[in-house]
């Protein structure tokens, strides 16, 4: 079998680091950080992609600071929309499989049930709006892609909510956490393994292209109850944790409006790929055991 070149953009992101752990002999990997490839610059993006000439591109570059995007709207748009536009323009006449990651924040959260891929989008924040604009540019202008809408990404390293709350537990005796935002976390290690599974399937069957929701399974959970689960596992290990207090989103000091319910329906990924992720409780526990 011919070894395929795979270009992964966003070398320093937590997802890229997890993807690097999935290296195998079927692929020749090229990892580039933002300094080596600035996707907001079309000429440089086009030149580097054509020089490497990959069969697959996985884009892990995004402006993901939800509150920061409200202060830096132009930068968020340059990264999440114009950057994607530059990549697609660079591969428009190719047969490169483009893998991209979107967000649950493209939905407004007013639906009681979990969101399906074909539900109406209505992002409330600059982050959600710029991510959706990138999604739409891909789907309208390219025909060989996989877009995975994910939420609350975490693993056992890099900057994410799991490590943040573990670190906060060392510095605080009390913490206040929002209790009326619901969703499901997404384990970056398991997602990375699935991405390569999906790539292999899609290279052999182009009918699999499209947008897919991907999160851990299990009941949707609020941030408060998720943090409470993390701290309960830490207490079992004999680690002192803060007292948790609840608050509502509208009382919390944040710049961006977040969807109340951003849980994602996973039926499509199960039907198309015959795959179902692990439960968030099991995955969180696995990552805690790696860290502590």
N, C-alpha and C positions, 0 to 999 in steps of 0.2 A: 504494500500500500504506500502511495506517495505521501510523504510528510507535508502537512499543510502549515503555512505561515499564519500565525495568529498575533495580531497587534492589539495590545491592551493599553488603553489610554487612561491616565490617572494613576500612575505607578504607586503613589504614596497613600491612596485611599484605603480604607479598611477592606472594602470589597476586593480591590485589586490584590491586596496581600493575601486574602483568602483564595482568590483564583490562582495565585502563584503556587499555592500548596497542592494544586490539582494538576501540576505539570505531568505530562506523560509523553511517551515516545511517538504518539500520533501527530504531535504539533511541534513546530519550531516557534518559540515564544519571543516576542519583542515587547518590552515594557517601556513606556515613555511617560515621564512626568510632565507637568505643565510648562516647565522651563524648556524642555527639549521639544515639545510640540504644543504651541499655543493655538488652541482651536479657534480663538477669536480672530486669528490672522489667516485669511484664506490662502494666500500665496504660500506661506510656510506649511500650512496643513496639506495643501494639494501636493507640494513638492515631496514632503516626507512620506506621505501615504503611497505616492507613485513610486518612490525609490524603494520602499520595503516591498510593495506589491503583495499584500497579504490576501489570503482567501477568506479570512474572518477578522472583523474588528469588534472588540468589546469596549464600549465606552463607559468608563467609570468616573468621568469628569462631570461635575455638576456644582452649582452654587447651592448648597443645602442648608445654609444658616437661615432658618425661616424668619426669625425676627430681623436678622441682619439684612435680608432682602428688602425689607421695608425702608431701610436707610440707604441701601445701595441698589436701587431699582435698576439703574443702567447696567451695573456690573452683573447683576443677576440675569438680566435679559441678554447681555452679551454672551454669557457662558451658556445659559440654558436654552437659548433660542438661536442666536447668531452662530454660536459655536457648532451646534448641531447642523445648522444650515450649511456651514462651511464643509463639514465632513461629508454630508450627503452630496453636495455639489462636486466634491472631489472624487466620489465613487459612482456618480450617477449613471455612467455608461458601462459599469463593471458588473461582475457577478459575485461581488463580495457580500457575504452574510454579515449584516450589521446588527449587533446585539446592544440594546440600550436599556437603561433602567429609569422608570418613571416613578410616580408617587401616588399614594392614596389621597394626597391633598388636591388632586384635580377634581375631587367631588366636594359638595358643600356640606355633607354630613346630615342633611335633613331627612334622609331615608332611615327608617327603623331597621330594615333588613340589611344584610351585607350587600355591598355593591358588586354588580356584574360588569364585565368589560364593556358591554354595550349600553349601560345606563348613561343618562345625560350627565355631562360634566358641567361643573359650575364652580371653579376654584374661588376661594374667598381671599386668598393672600397673593402677594406678588410672586412668592416662590411657586405656588400652585399654578398661577397663570403662566409664568415663564416656562415651567416644565410642560404644561399642556401645549403651549405653542410649539415646543420642540417635537412633541409627539405627533402633532398634526402635520408638521412639515415633513416628517418621515413618511407618514402614511399616505400623504398626498403626492409625494414626489419620488418615492422609491418603492421597489416591489420585492425586496429580499431582506426581511428584517424580523427580529424578535424584540418586542418591547415587554419588559416585565415591570408591572406596577407593584411596588413593594412598600412596606411601612415599618417604622421603628426599628431600623437596622441595628444589629449588635453582634459582637463576638467577644473573644477573650482578650483582645488588644485593640489599640487605637482609641479614638475619641468616640464614645457612644454612651447611651443612657445607662447601660449595665455598669460599666466601669465608673461613670460619673457618680452614680448613687452609692457605689461601694466606697469611693473616695470621700463623698460627702458624709458618710457614716462615721468617718474617722475624725471629722472636724466639727460635727454638730450634735447636740443632745436632742434637738427637736427639728423636724422638717415639715413643711406644708406642701402638699401635693394635690394637684387637680383631680377631682373625683368624677367629673361628668364628661370627660372625653374618652371615647371608647374605640378600640381597634385591636389589632393583634401584632405582636412583634415579629421580626423576620431575622432568623439566624443566618448570618453571612457565610458561615462555613458550609452549612447545608445548601444554601442557595447556590454557592459556587459549584458544588458537585452537580447540582441539577442543571446548571447552565451548560456544562460540558455534555451532559446527557442529552439536553435539548438540541444543542448544536449538531451533534452526531445524527440525531433523528431528522432534523430539518435539512441538513445537507443531502440526505437521501430521499426526502419527501417535502417538496416546496409547498405542499398544501398545508403545512404546519405553520407557515409564517403568520404573524399577527400579534395582537396585544394579549397578554396574559397577566392575571393577578397571581402573585406569589407571596404568601406569608406562612408562618407556622400555623398549624391547625389548633383547634381547641375553641372554647367559648371566648367571645370577645371580652375584653377586659379594660377597665379604666386604668389610668396612670397610677392612681392611688393604690388600687388592688394589685397592680403589677409590682410596684415598689414594696408593698407589704409582703408579697410572696418572696421577693428577693431577700428582704430582711429576716423573714421567718426562717429561710434556709441558712442564713448566716448565724442566727441565734442557735439553731440546732448544732452548729459547729462551735458554739461557745463564744461567738464574737458579739461584742456589745454593739447595739444598733440604736439609732435615735427613736424618739417617740414621734409617730406620724400623726399629722393633723390634716383634715380635708379642707379643700376650698373649691369654689366654682370657677370656671374659666373666666366669666365676666368680671370676677373680683381679682383675678391674677394680673399682675403688671407685665403685659407682653404687648409688643407692637403689632404682631400679626394675629389675625382671626383664624382659628383652627376649626376644622369640622368636628362637630360633636360626636358623630359616628362615622369612622372611616374604616370599618371592618370590610374586608374584601372577600367576595365569594370565590371559591376555589374549584368549582365544578368543571370549568372549561379546561383547566390544566390537567385535571384528573381524567376527563374524557378524551382529550386529544393526545396526551402523553402517557396515559395509564399510570399516573404518578400522583402521590399524595404526600406532602411534607409531614415531618414529625410534629408532635404537639409542642406548644410554646413552653409548657411546664417542664417537660423532659429536656428540651433544648437549653432553657435557662439554667436548669440544675447542672447540666453538663458543663456549661461555660463557667459557672460559679466554682465548680470543682477544679477547673483548670487554673483559676485565678487565686483561690484561697487555699 
